[in-house]
Amino acid sequence: MNTRFLDWIWHVRGSLALAPGQSVDDAFDRLDPLFHQAGTSHDRTTDTLIFRKKDQAAQDRMSVFDGGILRIERDVAGLMLRYHLTSRALLFCFLAPLLFLGFAQATVILPKIFEPAAETKPKKPEVAKPPKKLNPIDAALGAPAPDPPKKDKKPGEDDKKPSPTPGYIFAGIFAALYVIGRILESRRVKRLFRKSLLDA
């Protein structure tokens, strides 16, 4: 199975044109401060920079990414920066809705599986309880008659059935987080690279 059809879920790819006359060394020198953050290590060759992040701080502007490759290649229009970044956070936000949908379906299906087994148990015959008599002194004082005995409730009669709604809500929240994060992080990292390359 070709994972290329699935890796877009947590992989972010893109490209940027370097400024006219900008060299490979100058471009990497401008990008270099982005990879001098706590928890970040990187290796640089002539035209490629590979970085990895572990326990990255929230203040890191690329904290959502766990690693990636930046490569500068010559194109028809000139030098191009091509990047390929990976993010476990995006993968988690993609898988979380599936997990919560599974929980929601389980709350619907499991009670249907176990309810028939409970109904097959032999029912005990109901014994009528005699009504309580009013004490003669209470009756003489005009006290009201006691309430008739309440019928015994069936087991589980008052038990609330588990609702799938919380599962659907959490699935919706994480699905929204994934869509928003996937779009925003892709645009944000591109702006970050462009700003680093073009700022004087």
ChimeraX attribute file (.defattr): number of C-alpha atoms within 10 A of each C-alpha:
attribute: neighborCount
match mode: 1-to-1
recipient: residues
	/A:1	5
	/A:2	6
	/A:3	7
	/A:4	9
	/A:5	8
	/A:6	10
	/A:7	12
	/A:8	13
	/A:9	19
	/A:10	19
	/A:11	20
	/A:12	21
	/A:13	15
	/A:14	14
	/A:15	16
	/A:16	16
	/A:17	18
	/A:18	20
	/A:19	14
	/A:20	9
	/A:21	9
	/A:22	14
	/A:23	13
	/A:24	19
	/A:25	12
	/A:26	12
	/A:27	20
	/A:28	22
	/A:29	12
	/A:30	16
	/A:31	19
	/A:32	14
	/A:33	10
	/A:34	14
	/A:35	20
	/A:36	12
	/A:37	16
	/A:38	13
	/A:39	15
	/A:40	20
	/A:41	14
	/A:42	15
	/A:43	11
	/A:44	14
	/A:45	9
	/A:46	10
	/A:47	14
	/A:48	17
	/A:49	19
	/A:50	18
	/A:51	17
	/A:52	18
	/A:53	20
	/A:54	13
	/A:55	10
	/A:56	18
	/A:57	15
	/A:58	9
	/A:59	9
	/A:60	16
	/A:61	15
	/A:62	21
	/A:63	19
	/A:64	19
	/A:65	24
	/A:66	19
	/A:67	21
	/A:68	19
	/A:69	18
	/A:70	21
	/A:71	19
	/A:72	23
	/A:73	14
	/A:74	12
	/A:75	10
	/A:76	6
	/A:77	9
	/A:78	13
	/A:79	20
	/A:80	18
	/A:81	23
	/A:82	16
	/A:83	20
	/A:84	15
	/A:85	21
	/A:86	21
	/A:87	19
	/A:88	15
	/A:89	16
	/A:90	21
	/A:91	17
	/A:92	14
	/A:93	22
	/A:94	21
	/A:95	15
	/A:96	18
	/A:97	22
	/A:98	17
	/A:99	13
	/A:100	20
	/A:101	20
	/A:102	15
	/A:103	17
	/A:104	21
	/A:105	15
	/A:106	16
	/A:107	17
	/A:108	14
	/A:109	11
	/A:110	11
	/A:111	12
	/A:112	11
	/A:113	10
	/A:114	10
	/A:115	10
	/A:116	10
	/A:117	9
	/A:118	10
	/A:119	9
	/A:120	8
	/A:121	8
	/A:122	7
	/A:123	8
	/A:124	6
	/A:125	6
	/A:126	8
	/A:127	7
	/A:128	8
	/A:129	10
	/A:130	8
	/A:131	10
	/A:132	11
	/A:133	9
	/A:134	13
	/A:135	12
	/A:136	10
	/A:137	9
	/A:138	11
	/A:139	12
	/A:140	9
	/A:141	9
	/A:142	9
	/A:143	12
	/A:144	9
	/A:145	12
	/A:146	11
	/A:147	8
	/A:148	10
	/A:149	11
	/A:150	7
	/A:151	9
	/A:152	8
	/A:153	8
	/A:154	8
	/A:155	8
	/A:156	8
	/A:157	8
	/A:158	8
	/A:159	7
	/A:160	7
	/A:161	11
	/A:162	13
	/A:163	13
	/A:164	17
	/A:165	13
	/A:166	14
	/A:167	21
	/A:168	18
	/A:169	15
	/A:170	17
	/A:171	24
	/A:172	17
	/A:173	14
	/A:174	19
	/A:175	18
	/A:176	15
	/A:177	14
	/A:178	23
	/A:179	13
	/A:180	12
	/A:181	17
	/A:182	22
	/A:183	11
	/A:184	12
	/A:185	16
	/A:186	16
	/A:187	13
	/A:188	14
	/A:189	17
	/A:190	17
	/A:191	13
	/A:192	14
	/A:193	18
	/A:194	18
	/A:195	13
	/A:196	18
	/A:197	21
	/A:198	12
	/A:199	7
	/A:200	6
